[in-house]
Amino acid sequence: MRVTIYTDGAASGNPGPGGYGVVLESNAGHRKELNGGFRKTTNNRMELLAVIVGLRELKSTEVAVTVVSDSKYVVDAINKGWLRSWVKKGFKDKKNPDLWRLMIPLLDKYNPTFQWVKGHNNHPQNERCDALAVQASKQPNLPADTGYESSL
């Protein structure tokens, strides 16, 4: 079985209220949408969290996984090997180490491939993820992104 995880993140003000959106689709015809938001965060944090949330939804390691994102930050960190370098250096002077550390075991577990797609370019799933992220960022009484706010 193959699962594609489409992801996007948004933050207004950057930092500001933010959200993530995820669409999971399997070649067996299953589809699931997820989103969430925070009162003060960054776009890059939401891009990362979208991938983490999507990977955490998987129920089996017996699937081929592709993550599709419009975030060069996320896709290049994986595909160009930046993340491995950051780990070796203990994330010295790097942002979002808390989220990268959450993602690493998921990458090891599912071994996904990462594919970049241009954002806001009429890609249906990417547009849907963006809408979910924006919707989540506009909810009342958003919780704190403690990983971000504790780093201030």
SVG drawing of the C-alpha trace seen along z (x, -y; Angstrom):
<svg xmlns="http://www.w3.org/2000/svg" viewBox="-13 -40 42 44">
<polyline fill="none" stroke="black" stroke-width="0.4" points="0.0,0.0 1.1,-3.6 0.2,-6.6 0.8,-10.2 0.8,-12.8 0.2,-16.3 1.2,-19.1 1.2,-22.8 1.7,-25.4 0.7,-29.0 1.5,-31.8 0.2,-35.3 2.7,-37.8 5.4,-35.1 5.5,-34.9 1.8,-35.1 -1.2,-32.9 -0.5,-29.8 -1.8,-26.5 -1.0,-23.3 -3.1,-21.3 -2.6,-17.6 -4.3,-15.5 -3.5,-11.8 -4.5,-9.7 -3.9,-6.0 -4.0,-4.1 -6.8,-2.1 -9.1,-5.1 -8.8,-6.2 -8.6,-9.9 -8.2,-11.9 -7.8,-15.6 -6.2,-17.0 -5.4,-20.5 -4.5,-22.4 -3.4,-25.8 -1.4,-27.8 -1.6,-31.4 2.0,-32.4 4.3,-30.4 6.1,-30.5 5.4,-29.2 8.4,-26.9 7.3,-25.3 3.8,-24.7 5.4,-23.1 7.4,-20.8 4.4,-20.0 2.2,-19.1 4.7,-16.4 5.0,-15.1 1.2,-14.9 0.8,-13.2 3.4,-10.6 2.0,-9.9 -1.4,-9.0 0.1,-6.0 -0.9,-2.7 1.6,-0.4 5.2,-0.5 4.3,1.8 3.4,-1.1 5.3,-3.2 5.1,-6.8 5.5,-10.0 5.4,-13.4 4.4,-16.3 5.1,-19.8 5.5,-23.3 8.2,-23.9 11.7,-24.1 12.9,-24.3 11.4,-20.8 12.0,-19.1 15.6,-20.3 16.5,-19.5 15.7,-15.9 16.6,-15.5 19.9,-17.5 21.0,-15.9 21.0,-19.0 19.2,-17.3 21.9,-14.7 24.5,-17.5 22.4,-19.4 22.1,-16.3 25.8,-15.7 26.3,-19.3 23.7,-19.0 21.4,-21.5 23.9,-24.3 22.5,-27.6 19.5,-25.9 15.9,-26.7 13.2,-24.3 15.3,-21.5 12.4,-20.3 10.3,-19.5 13.2,-18.1 13.9,-15.7 10.3,-14.6 10.4,-14.0 13.7,-11.9 12.2,-8.7 9.3,-9.0 11.6,-9.3 13.5,-6.3 10.3,-4.3 8.6,-5.1 11.4,-6.1 9.3,-8.5 10.3,-10.1 9.9,-13.9 8.6,-15.7 8.4,-19.5 5.4,-21.1 5.1,-24.8 2.7,-26.4 -0.4,-28.4 -0.1,-26.9 -3.5,-25.2 -2.3,-21.8 -5.6,-20.6 -4.3,-18.8 -1.8,-21.6 -4.5,-24.2 -6.7,-22.1 -3.8,-21.8 -3.3,-25.6 -7.1,-26.2 -7.0,-23.8 -3.9,-25.5 -5.4,-29.0 -8.7,-27.9 -7.0,-26.4 -4.9,-29.6 -8.1,-31.6 -9.8,-29.6 -10.5,-31.3 -8.5,-30.5 -5.6,-28.8 -3.2,-27.0 0.5,-27.9 3.2,-26.5 5.2,-25.8 8.3,-24.8 8.3,-28.2 7.2,-30.4 9.7,-28.8 12.5,-29.6 11.7,-33.4"/>
</svg>
